[in-house]
Amino acid sequence: MYDRALLQAVARDKGDAHYTDIATRLKVAPVTAWRLWTGKTAPSARVAAAVEDVYGLPASRLLKLADAPLEAAA
């Protein structure tokens, strides 16, 4: 599961208050940055690595595994 609030928080700490700011800093298309900013899309491995390089937010914190479904008792 992707936590867009974490990306927004670290971006704002660097002075990036708008999705176009992260587009420039991460070197991605503005539409990609908008989808990340709004939570419509989770970052790819390349973008998650760029977030780590640029903002210092590890991919392991940005992308969390969804809770595994409980197995049905037999």
C-alpha positions in Angstrom: 0.0 0.0 0.0 1.3 3.4 -1.0 1.2 6.2 1.6 1.0 9.5 -0.3 0.9 11.5 2.9 4.5 10.5 3.6 5.6 11.7 0.2 3.7 14.9 0.6 5.3 15.5 4.1 8.9 14.9 3.0 8.3 17.0 -0.2 6.9 19.9 1.9 9.9 19.6 4.2 12.1 20.4 1.2 9.8 23.2 0.1 7.9 21.3 -2.6 4.3 22.3 -1.9 2.8 21.3 -5.3 2.9 18.2 -7.5 4.7 20.2 -10.2 7.6 20.7 -7.7 8.0 17.0 -7.2 7.8 16.4 -11.0 10.8 18.7 -11.4 12.7 17.3 -8.5 12.1 13.6 -9.4 12.4 14.2 -13.1 9.0 12.7 -13.9 6.2 13.9 -16.1 3.8 16.3 -14.3 0.9 13.8 -14.8 3.0 11.1 -13.0 3.7 13.5 -10.2 0.0 14.4 -10.0 -1.0 10.7 -9.8 1.6 10.2 -7.0 0.5 13.3 -5.1 -3.2 12.4 -5.2 -2.6 8.7 -4.5 -4.0 7.5 -7.8 -0.9 5.5 -8.5 1.8 4.0 -6.4 5.4 4.8 -7.5 7.3 2.4 -9.7 10.6 1.0 -8.4 12.5 3.7 -10.3 10.4 6.5 -8.9 10.5 5.0 -5.4 14.3 4.9 -5.7 14.3 8.6 -6.9 12.1 9.5 -3.9 14.7 7.9 -1.6 17.6 9.7 -3.3 15.9 13.1 -3.4 13.9 13.2 -0.3 15.5 10.5 1.9 12.3 8.5 2.3 13.1 4.8 2.0 10.9 2.8 -0.3 10.1 0.5 2.5 8.4 3.3 4.3 6.7 4.7 1.2 5.4 1.4 0.1 4.0 -0.9 2.8 2.6 -4.3 2.3 -1.1 -4.6 2.7 -2.3 -6.8 5.5 -2.4 -10.4 4.3 -5.8 -11.9 4.4 -6.5 -14.3 7.1 -6.6 -18.0 6.1 -9.9 -19.6 6.6 -9.9 -22.3 9.3 -10.3 -25.8 7.9 
